[in-house]
Amino acid sequence: MQPSIPEENVFGEHDGSTFSATLCHGPSGWYFSRCMVDEHNIRLDETWPTRDEAMEAVRLVAAGGRKAG
């Protein structure tokens, strides 16, 4: 049996937009398995070395200051 990947649901508001996401931590770093900004699914195909960097990335996407992908 494979070990489960630790994950948490995160929610927030940034610069007038709301977001919700499933933040996961795997061997290669932190990543989002699901992300929604203002009820639109957003694809974030990246990993970040720290949880704080991953959360900052999703906040910037919600604010429109960073492109998703």
C-alpha positions as CSV (number, residue, x, y, z in Angstrom):
1,M,0.0,0.0,0.0
2,Q,1.3,3.5,-0.9
3,P,1.6,6.0,1.9
4,S,-1.0,8.8,1.8
5,I,0.1,12.3,0.8
6,P,-0.5,14.8,3.5
7,E,-3.0,17.4,2.3
8,E,-5.1,20.3,3.7
9,N,-7.9,22.4,2.4
10,V,-7.0,26.1,2.4
11,F,-9.4,29.0,1.9
12,G,-8.8,32.7,1.7
13,E,-9.5,36.1,0.2
14,H,-6.9,38.3,-1.5
15,D,-7.4,41.6,-3.2
16,G,-11.1,41.1,-3.5
17,S,-11.0,37.5,-4.9
18,T,-11.7,34.4,-2.9
19,F,-9.9,31.1,-3.3
20,S,-10.1,27.5,-2.1
21,A,-7.6,24.8,-2.8
22,T,-6.2,21.5,-1.7
23,L,-2.6,21.9,-0.7
24,C,-0.5,18.7,-0.7
25,H,3.0,17.9,0.4
26,G,4.9,15.2,-1.5
27,P,8.4,14.1,-2.1
28,S,9.1,16.9,-4.6
29,G,7.6,19.7,-2.5
30,W,4.3,21.5,-2.0
31,Y,1.6,21.5,-4.7
32,F,-2.1,22.1,-5.3
33,S,-4.2,19.1,-6.4
34,R,-7.2,21.4,-6.8
35,C,-7.6,25.2,-6.9
36,M,-10.5,27.5,-7.4
37,V,-10.5,31.3,-7.6
38,D,-13.9,33.1,-7.7
39,E,-15.6,29.7,-8.4
40,H,-13.3,29.0,-11.5
41,N,-11.1,26.0,-11.6
42,I,-7.4,27.1,-11.9
43,R,-4.6,24.8,-12.9
44,L,-1.3,25.2,-11.0
45,D,1.3,22.8,-12.4
46,E,4.1,23.7,-10.1
47,T,5.7,22.7,-6.9
48,W,7.2,25.0,-4.2
49,P,9.8,24.2,-1.6
50,T,7.8,25.6,1.3
51,R,4.2,25.9,2.3
52,D,4.5,29.6,2.6
53,E,5.8,30.0,-1.0
54,A,2.9,27.8,-2.3
55,M,0.3,29.9,-0.4
56,E,1.9,33.1,-1.7
57,A,1.6,31.8,-5.2
58,V,-2.1,31.1,-4.9
59,R,-2.7,34.5,-3.3
60,L,-1.0,36.1,-6.3
61,V,-3.1,34.1,-8.7
62,A,-6.3,35.2,-6.9
63,A,-5.2,38.8,-7.0
64,G,-4.4,38.6,-10.8
65,G,-0.8,39.3,-10.2
66,R,0.4,35.9,-11.5
67,K,-0.7,33.7,-14.3
68,A,-1.9,30.2,-13.4
69,G,-0.3,27.2,-15.1
